[in-house]
Amino acid sequence: MNEMPLTRISASAEKQEGIRHAVRCAITMGDLARLASPTDVDSLTTLLADPEISGPIYTLPEEICSRTIGDFVERHLVERQQGKGLLMISSDDAGEVSAYQDIQVWPQWAACELGGALRGNRQNAGQGGLGVAIAIAWLFDEIGVDLICETAALDNVRTARLLERIGFTFKGEIQSNLADGTVRPSLYWELTRDEWAVLSKTTLS
């Protein structure tokens, strides 16, 4: 079974501790998002109750309800204290959760996986690509990783096109571990710090 990240370059002890410290101290992702808390559970549950949003995402609980999403939020808060995970949310003008960013961090490889979703009524307004670009810059500049991984279901054409447009390199298929203990094949991409430095000055400028 493939395990992320596929590309593994050992980070120095100093680099690892710097990443863990940045994760523990993270509160906001610039102007895009903020740290999720237990008070966001109901609104986040409402967002994820839409199967069009939650269905393709393997990292979410199999059952979407206040209890499981509450556990989901709490688990990420524990991971934040360990320096290896974050759950960030974006809100609309009414204060309702409109998007979330799920970040799994591997300090030993200076790498992370960026996942998440955007509410349907915001997906065709260019906000998805902009949000991913902001998150990428933040992960490289503020958290300090050198590699970002992305996965998507085999039939998730929207995400595949977005990642390829941004500049992620497609690496093939891997086996993703689902919340129910089973596995599923997923498409897999990577983006390095050096690649982003070039892309952000050219095609994304």
ChimeraX attribute file (.defattr): number of C-alpha atoms within 10 A of each C-alpha:
attribute: neighborCount
match mode: 1-to-1
recipient: residues
	/A:1	8
	/A:2	11
	/A:3	10
	/A:4	18
	/A:5	21
	/A:6	13
	/A:7	14
	/A:8	13
	/A:9	13
	/A:10	13
	/A:11	17
	/A:12	13
	/A:13	10
	/A:14	8
	/A:15	17
	/A:16	20
	/A:17	15
	/A:18	18
	/A:19	24
	/A:20	23
	/A:21	17
	/A:22	17
	/A:23	25
	/A:24	20
	/A:25	13
	/A:26	16
	/A:27	15
	/A:28	15
	/A:29	20
	/A:30	12
	/A:31	8
	/A:32	19
	/A:33	21
	/A:34	19
	/A:35	20
	/A:36	23
	/A:37	15
	/A:38	14
	/A:39	10
	/A:40	18
	/A:41	22
	/A:42	17
	/A:43	16
	/A:44	26
	/A:45	18
	/A:46	16
	/A:47	22
	/A:48	24
	/A:49	16
	/A:50	13
	/A:51	11
	/A:52	11
	/A:53	16
	/A:54	19
	/A:55	13
	/A:56	15
	/A:57	19
	/A:58	20
	/A:59	16
	/A:60	19
	/A:61	16
	/A:62	14
	/A:63	13
	/A:64	19
	/A:65	17
	/A:66	16
	/A:67	12
	/A:68	16
	/A:69	22
	/A:70	19
	/A:71	15
	/A:72	17
	/A:73	22
	/A:74	17
	/A:75	14
	/A:76	22
	/A:77	21
	/A:78	14
	/A:79	19
	/A:80	24
	/A:81	15
	/A:82	13
	/A:83	24
	/A:84	22
	/A:85	22
	/A:86	26
	/A:87	25
	/A:88	22
	/A:89	24
	/A:90	22
	/A:91	17
	/A:92	9
	/A:93	7
	/A:94	7
	/A:95	10
	/A:96	16
	/A:97	24
	/A:98	22
	/A:99	24
	/A:100	24
	/A:101	24
	/A:102	18
	/A:103	24
	/A:104	21
	/A:105	26
	/A:106	22
	/A:107	25
	/A:108	17
	/A:109	19
	/A:110	25
	/A:111	31
	/A:112	25
	/A:113	19
	/A:114	19
	/A:115	19
	/A:116	18
	/A:117	20
	/A:118	20
	/A:119	16
	/A:120	13
	/A:121	8
	/A:122	12
	/A:123	13
	/A:124	9
	/A:125	9
	/A:126	9
	/A:127	12
	/A:128	17
	/A:129	17
	/A:130	14
	/A:131	16
	/A:132	19
	/A:133	17
	/A:134	15
	/A:135	19
	/A:136	19
	/A:137	18
	/A:138	17
	/A:139	24
	/A:140	21
	/A:141	12
	/A:142	15
	/A:143	24
	/A:144	21
	/A:145	25
	/A:146	21
	/A:147	25
	/A:148	23
	/A:149	25
	/A:150	22
	/A:151	26
	/A:152	22
	/A:153	19
	/A:154	14
	/A:155	11
	/A:156	14
	/A:157	10
	/A:158	10
	/A:159	18
	/A:160	20
	/A:161	11
	/A:162	14
	/A:163	21
	/A:164	12
	/A:165	12
	/A:166	18
	/A:167	20
	/A:168	21
	/A:169	16
	/A:170	17
	/A:171	13
	/A:172	10
	/A:173	17
	/A:174	18
	/A:175	16
	/A:176	23
	/A:177	17
	/A:178	15
	/A:179	13
	/A:180	12
	/A:181	7
	/A:182	9
	/A:183	14
	/A:184	13
	/A:185	15
	/A:186	20
	/A:187	20
	/A:188	24
	/A:189	23
	/A:190	22
	/A:191	20
	/A:192	18
	/A:193	18
	/A:194	11
	/A:195	15
	/A:196	21
	/A:197	12
	/A:198	12
	/A:199	15
	/A:200	14
	/A:201	9
	/A:202	9
	/A:203	10
	/A:204	13
	/A:205	6
